């Protein structure tokens, strides 16, 4: 094993030691990733949007004791994109992008089940923003295409 590999392994081992010896209070941080999915069905207009992307969450908190804590985080759902309609077949299509992100603040509750397992629950608020962008292409009837772009934020 080279000296650099050995030094990195030792440094990682020493960094993880406080986590093994940590008590039930103090600061913690983490990162998460998962699937962000958006499904919109409007039977009246025939709109059927179903797309997904990879999202992530960064969070940190303070555990006050073995049972209660406070956590805050930022989540970004990525951008769900889909083309609705078909310009060649029905003469109209729309490329739709939906991006959702936001911040949260949560109270956490933890119940230990023995020395190694914990059950937990979180309750709080998620303050989010959704950005929607659409590019609409429509057959003008003379062999050309009319392109319109719209965007909104909620």
Phi, psi and omega per residue, in radians:
X1 nan 2.302 -3.106
X2 -1.249 2.830 3.140
X3 -1.079 -0.680 -3.120
X4 -1.156 -0.793 3.122
X5 -1.065 -0.757 3.130
X6 -1.110 -0.748 -3.136
X7 -1.123 -0.723 3.115
X8 -1.131 -0.760 3.125
X9 -1.075 -0.736 3.127
X10 -1.153 -0.749 -3.139
X11 -1.093 -0.761 3.107
X12 -1.116 -0.679 3.100
X13 -1.113 -0.727 3.126
X14 -1.209 -0.612 3.107
X15 -1.141 -0.657 -3.089
X16 -1.357 -0.292 -3.114
X17 -1.028 -0.790 3.126
X18 -1.068 -0.560 3.121
X19 -1.146 -0.648 3.132
X20 -1.230 -0.545 -3.091
X21 -1.709 0.049 -3.056
X22 -1.158 2.555 3.036
X23 -1.537 -2.913 -3.000
X24 -1.592 0.402 3.095
X25 -2.511 2.811 3.112
X26 2.137 -3.033 -3.081
X27 -1.407 2.545 2.991
X28 -2.500 2.755 3.126
X29 -2.556 2.765 3.129
X30 -2.869 3.068 3.109
X31 -2.450 2.560 3.120
X32 -2.436 2.745 3.094
X33 -2.453 2.630 3.130
X34 -2.989 -3.001 -3.098
X35 -1.627 2.189 3.055
X36 -1.764 2.136 -3.060
X37 -2.233 2.399 3.095
X38 -2.168 2.198 3.075
X39 -2.223 2.144 3.096
X40 -2.270 2.139 3.083
X41 -2.224 2.129 3.079
X42 -2.135 1.783 -3.052
X43 -1.140 -0.524 -3.113
X44 -1.156 -0.786 -3.111
X45 -1.638 -0.211 -3.096
X46 1.458 0.122 3.138
X47 -1.214 2.253 3.098
X48 -2.436 1.702 -3.128
X49 -1.885 2.173 3.129
X50 -2.566 1.749 -3.093
X51 -2.491 2.834 3.126
X52 -2.569 2.916 3.094
X53 -2.727 2.954 3.107
X54 -1.478 2.267 3.113
X55 -1.994 2.937 3.107
X56 -2.489 2.847 3.094
X57 -2.473 2.332 3.017
X58 -1.961 2.340 -3.106
X59 -2.583 2.795 3.067
X60 -2.681 2.755 -3.118
X61 -2.827 -3.131 3.102
X62 -2.253 2.147 3.075
X63 -1.626 1.982 -3.085
X64 -1.283 -0.660 3.084
X65 -2.725 -2.882 -3.083
X66 -1.126 -0.349 -2.989
X67 -1.981 -0.483 -2.999
X68 -2.273 2.554 3.096
X69 -2.691 3.059 3.105
X70 -2.302 2.356 -3.050
X71 -2.361 2.528 3.053
X72 -2.329 2.611 -3.111
X73 -2.749 2.964 3.058
X74 -2.198 2.307 3.108
X75 -2.205 2.442 3.083
X76 -2.247 2.090 -3.091
X77 -1.457 0.087 -3.074
X78 1.339 -2.789 3.132
X79 -2.212 1.990 3.068
X80 -1.471 2.174 -3.072
X81 -2.235 2.467 3.079
X82 -2.742 2.608 3.022
X83 -1.745 2.180 -3.122
X84 -1.902 2.349 -3.113
X85 1.497 -3.066 -3.131
X86 -2.633 2.030 -3.088
X87 -1.081 -0.716 -3.093
X88 -1.231 -0.623 -3.048
X89 -1.563 -0.912 -3.043
X90 -1.920 -0.034 3.047
X91 1.476 0.096 3.124
X92 -2.657 2.458 3.042
X93 -2.631 2.746 3.116
X94 -2.384 2.294 2.989
X95 -1.668 2.067 -3.043
X96 -2.040 2.301 3.078
X97 -2.132 2.253 3.099
X98 -2.163 2.171 -3.121
X99 -2.165 2.166 -3.135
X100 -2.126 2.310 3.062
X101 -2.578 2.833 3.126
X102 3.127 3.114 3.136
X103 -2.016 2.634 3.084
X104 -2.338 2.746 3.001
X105 -2.392 2.261 -2.963
X106 -2.372 2.546 2.892
X107 -1.641 2.405 -3.132
X108 -2.043 2.494 3.056
X109 -2.175 2.355 -3.077
X110 -2.247 2.401 3.067
X111 -2.191 2.069 3.128
X112 -1.343 2.430 3.023
X113 -2.041 1.454 -3.066
X114 1.475 -2.745 -3.088
X115 -1.570 -0.334 -2.993
X116 -2.021 -0.295 -3.046
X117 -2.113 2.535 -3.140
X118 -2.356 2.493 2.921
X119 -1.801 2.542 3.138
X120 -2.511 2.765 3.068
X121 -2.423 2.609 3.117
X122 -2.272 2.462 3.070
X123 -2.453 2.403 -3.139
X124 3.070 -2.681 -3.086
X125 -2.171 2.510 3.054
X126 -2.088 2.018 3.140
X127 -1.719 1.919 -2.963
X128 -2.139 2.864 3.088
X129 -2.380 2.307 3.098
X130 -2.013 2.212 3.054
X131 -1.891 2.206 -3.120
X132 -2.115 2.242 3.105
X133 -2.266 2.407 3.133
X134 -2.390 2.416 3.001
X135 -2.005 2.025 -3.086
X136 -1.788 2.244 3.071
X137 -2.057 2.267 -3.073
X138 -2.338 2.367 3.087
X139 -1.201 2.212 -3.107
X140 -1.500 -0.001 3.114
X141 1.537 -0.210 3.134
X142 -1.979 0.362 -3.133
X143 1.544 0.017 3.116
X144 -1.823 3.071 -3.125
X145 -2.245 2.299 3.045
X146 -1.689 2.174 -3.120
X147 -1.967 2.260 3.113
X148 -2.234 2.401 3.087
X149 -2.060 2.369 3.113
X150 -2.323 2.599 3.043
X151 -2.599 2.693 -3.134
X152 -2.682 2.810 3.119
X153 -2.363 2.411 3.141
X154 -2.302 nan nan
